[in-house]
């Protein structure tokens, strides 16, 4: 295994980041790097200390070099121009530590989230431009909820609102229903009065999973094995009382999505935001000719890039209100702490072991990273 641990012997350490200098297997290229305390922030910037940052599947894809969005190197950490360093992570919640001259609307101890994609959030502290953060209201939100509110919940909300004009009592189908986005879809749909048919993989504890999703607000939960049963179409017609299903959400692809699409009614929309099966999506031409099906792709990063700061703030306000009202729960999670007294070598081993276990499916919960200041 190549040694990608970076030397910090000459650094008066006060902070730490999880970094890489080349794309590849995260279990091989990620390392912990200590760096000094931040200087006072320049004008129109803020120093923030990151509290929690999730490890999302897309973060792993970015490190592997297979994700469309590419991060910029962190010039403050890159000592050699020909060896740029990248900080992992795209999402997270930070607390304002200090504000620079000209900063309005933020003060010490405010909570913020990043608005700039691929900013690098797996670190203890960072100086950022005021334009790259949004203030998050603390009232009624846990740290974990705030740290996970900018990717999955907005994806769910926007897919429910941007494609089909839905009203109370309308029906939605989705696969990957136990994913973070899928669970957010269930809860937001229930809050709006929409009804959902949710597809999941069969598993040993499938009964418990079905109960969990139903408690979140799922109308029906069905396994992919049941989807292959031709009798399901008759059941769906009974459930919907013959009402057309207007929206389908796909993060899986492959044959199961083909079958799910055939449940859609006239003038429906099928929105794809992932391809977990890594299988191509094939749809019968008849769905387009006779049902006037419309297909879309959705990427939350693109949505952000096309929206103003005010529109982003409005979306965040809407989502935090759902959380405060108890209509949108944060994901089941566990926190992995990179302790301040650990050496960089020990911290590097811990983060590499974590991504190996994630790749093996050994975590059933969202993993949130807490990188402590070094002592």
N, C-alpha and C positions, 0 to 999 in steps of 0.2 A: 504494500500500500504506500503511495507516495506521501511524503511528509508535507502537509500543507499548513502546519502550525507556524504562525509568524512570530518572529523574535520580538520580544517586548522588554528586553533586559535594560534598555536605556530609558524606558518610559516611566515617568512618575504617574503611576496609574490612579485613576479615579473613576473610570468608566470602562465598559466592555461592550463589544459588538460581536455578532456572529457574521462572519464574512467569508467570501470566496474570491479567488482571482481568475478563475476559469470555469467554464461550464462543464458539467459532468455529473456523475453520481453524487448526490448530496452527502452520502455516507463517506465519500472519499475527499470531496473538495471543501467542505465546510470546516471552519476553524473559529476559535474564540480569539479575540484580539483586545488587549487592554490599551486604553489611551487616556491622556490626561483630562483633568477637569476642564469643562468648557470655559472659555474666556467670556467676558460680558458680551451680550448680543449686540451686533451692529444695528444701525437704524433700520426700522421697519422689519425687524426679525424678532423671533422669540427663542429662548432656550427652553426645551421641554424635556422632562424626564418620562420615559415610557414606563407605563404601569403594567400593561398586559398587551401582548401581541399574538394573535392566533397563527397557527401553522395551517394554512389552507392548501388543498391539492394544487392549486395554481402556483403557489409559492415554490413547490417542489419542481413543477414544470419549468418555471423561470430559471431556476438554478441549473436544471438539466439542459437548458437552451432550446426548449421545444415550444415555448409559449410566445404568442405574437408580441406581447408588450415586453420591451427590453429596458432594464434599469440603466441609469447612468452611474458611473463610478463615483464613489464618495471621495472627493479630492482632499478632504480634510484628513482622511486616513491613509491615502495613497502616498507613501513616501517616495516611490520610484515611478516616474512618468510612464515607463514601459511595463509596469506591473500594477495596473489599476486594481483597486479593491472595491467589491460590491457588498453592500449590507443586505442580508436576506429580509424578506417580509414586505407585505404591501398594506396590511391593515393593522390597526392597533389604537389604543387610547393612551394619550400622554397628559401629564400635568404640567402646567406652565410654571417654570422655575424663575424666569427673569424675562423682562421685556425691554426691547431696545427703544431708542428715541423715535417718536413718531407713531408708535403702536397705539391704536385706539380700539377699544372693545374687548381687550384681554388684560387680565391682571394675574398676579401670582396665585397659584393653586387652582385656576380654572382648568376644566377638562377640555381637551381638544382631540379631534381626529384628523387624519391626513386627507387632503383632497387631491394632492398630486400623485398619480399612479406610480407604483414601484419606487417609493421614496426610501425604502429601507427602514423597517420598524423593529428588527430584532436587535435592539441595543438598549443601553440604559439611559442615554441622553443624547440630544441632537439639537443643533441650531437650525431653524427652518424659517423661511420667509412667511410673513403674516398671510400672504395670499395662498399659502399651501396648507392652511389649517382651517377648520371650522370649530367653533365653540359648541360643546355638548352640554345641555343642561344636566346638572347632577341629580336634581330632584326625581326620586322614583326609579333611578337607574343604578344597577350594580356596576362595578368595574368591568365585569365580564360582559354584561350587556352592551356597555358603551364600546368596548373593544371589538365587538363583533357586529356592529350596526351599519357598516358602510359597504359590505359586499353582498352577503346572502339575503338579508331582509329587503334591501332595495331591489335586488334582482327579482324577488318574488312579487313585490308590490308593483313594479313597473310592468312585468309581464301580464299581471292581472288587469292593468289599466290602459296599456298602450296599444292593444291590438283589437280586442273585441269590446263592443259596447255592452257590458253586462249589467243586469239588474237583479234585484233581490229574487231569489228562487231559481236563477239560471244555474246551469250545470257546467262543471269543468272536469276533465280527466287529466291525470298526470302520472308519469312513471318516476322512479327514484324518489318515492314519496317519503321515505325515511331519511333522505339527505337533509342537510341544514336548510337548503332552499325549499325542498319539498315540505318540510315541517312549517316553514314560514308561510308558504302558500296556503296550507291547510288553515292556519290561524287567521291570516288576513282575510281569506275567503269567508271563513265563518263569521268574522267581525262584520263583513259586508252583506251577509245573508246569502252568499253563494253556496251551492252544494258541490261536493267533490267526490269523485271516484278515484281512488288512489292505489297504484300498483306497486308491489314490493317483491323482492326475492323471497322464496320460501326458505325457511331456516328452522333450526331446532326450537327456538323460542318465538316462533311466528305468532302464536296466540297472544303472548305478552306484547309484542310489537304492535299488533292490530289494536289491542286495548289502549296502548299508549297514544297511537295516532287518533283513535276515536275520542280520547279524552281531550286532545288538542282541538277537536272540532271536525274531524273527518266524517263524512256522511257514510261512505263505504270504503273498506280496505280489502283489496283483492290481490292474490299472488299471481305471478306470471304463469304458473302452472294452470291456474284457473282461467287465465286469459286465453290459453290455447284450447280450452274446452268450448266447443261451438254453442253449448247451451247458455254461455254467458250473455250473448246478445239479447236473448229473450229476457234474462234477469235485468239487464240494463234498461230495456224498454219498460219493464214493470217499475223499476226504481224511479225512472224519470217521467213515468206516466205518458210516454211517447213524445216528450218535449225534446227538441234538438239540443245536443250538446254543442256549445258554441266555441269552446276553447280547449285545446290540448297542449300540454307542456311536456317537452321531451328533453331528458338529459342522458338517455341511454343509447338510442339508435337500435339498429338491427331489427330482427323479426318481431320482437315484442312491440316495437313502436309502430311497425306496419299494421299489426293487429289492433293496437290502440287507436290508430288513426281511422280505422274502419268503423269505430263507434261514433265518430263525429257526425254531426248533422249537416244540413245545408248551410252554405255560406260561413262555415266555421274557419277558425284559424289554428294552425299547428305551429307552435313556437319552439325552436330547438336552442338550448343553451349549454348543451354538453353532449358527450358521446362516450359514456363510461364503458360501454361494451366494446368500443373500438371497432365496431362493425358498421358498414355503410347503411344509410337509411334508404330503403326502397319503398316507393308508394305506388299503388295501382293508378294508372291513368284515369280510370273511371271516377276516382275521387275528385279529380280536377274538372272532368267534363260534366258529370251529372250532379255533383254536389258543390261545385264551385269552391273547392278547398283552396285556401291561401296559406302558403308556408313562409315562415320568417326565421331569421336567426336573431338571437339577442345576446349582447355582450355588455355587461354593466359598465366596463371601462369606456366603451364607445358612447354610451348614454351620458356619462359624466363629461366627456370631452366636448359634447355638443350643447351643454347646458351652462347657463350663467351661474354665478355664485349665489344669486338670490333663489334660483330654482333648486340648487343643491340644498340650500338652507331650508327651503320649504319642505323638501322631501324628508330631511332629517327631523324637522319639527313634527311632521306627520307620523313618522315611525316611532319617535320617542314618546309621543302621546299614546300610541297603541301599547307601548311597553308599560307606561305609567298606569294605564287603565286596566292592566292585567290581560290584555287581549293578544299580546305577543311576548312569548317567553324567550329568554336567551337559550342557546343550545346547551345540552348536557355537556359538561366540560370537566377537565382536570388541568391543574396548573403545574407546569414543570419550571422549577426555579433554578437558574444558574446563580449559585450563591456568590456573594461578594468576597468570601475568603478562599474560594476555590482558585487553583492555578489555571492559567490558560490551557495547559495541557489537559487537566482534568475536565475543564468545561468543554473542550473540543471533543473529548471522548464521550461526554454525556450527550451532546447534541447529535453526534454521529450515531450513537446507539439509538437515540430517539427516532431518527428518520429511518433507520433500519426496521425498527419495530412498527412504525407507521406503514412502511411499505409491505410488511407482512400481515397487515390488518389486525394488529394486536391491540389497537385502541378502538373501543366502541364509542368514544366520546371525542368532542373537539378538544385539541390540546392547545392551551394558551401558554405562551412563553413569558416568564418574568426574568429579566436580566438585571441583576442587582448591581449597584455601584460597587467597585472594588474597594477593599479596605486593607 
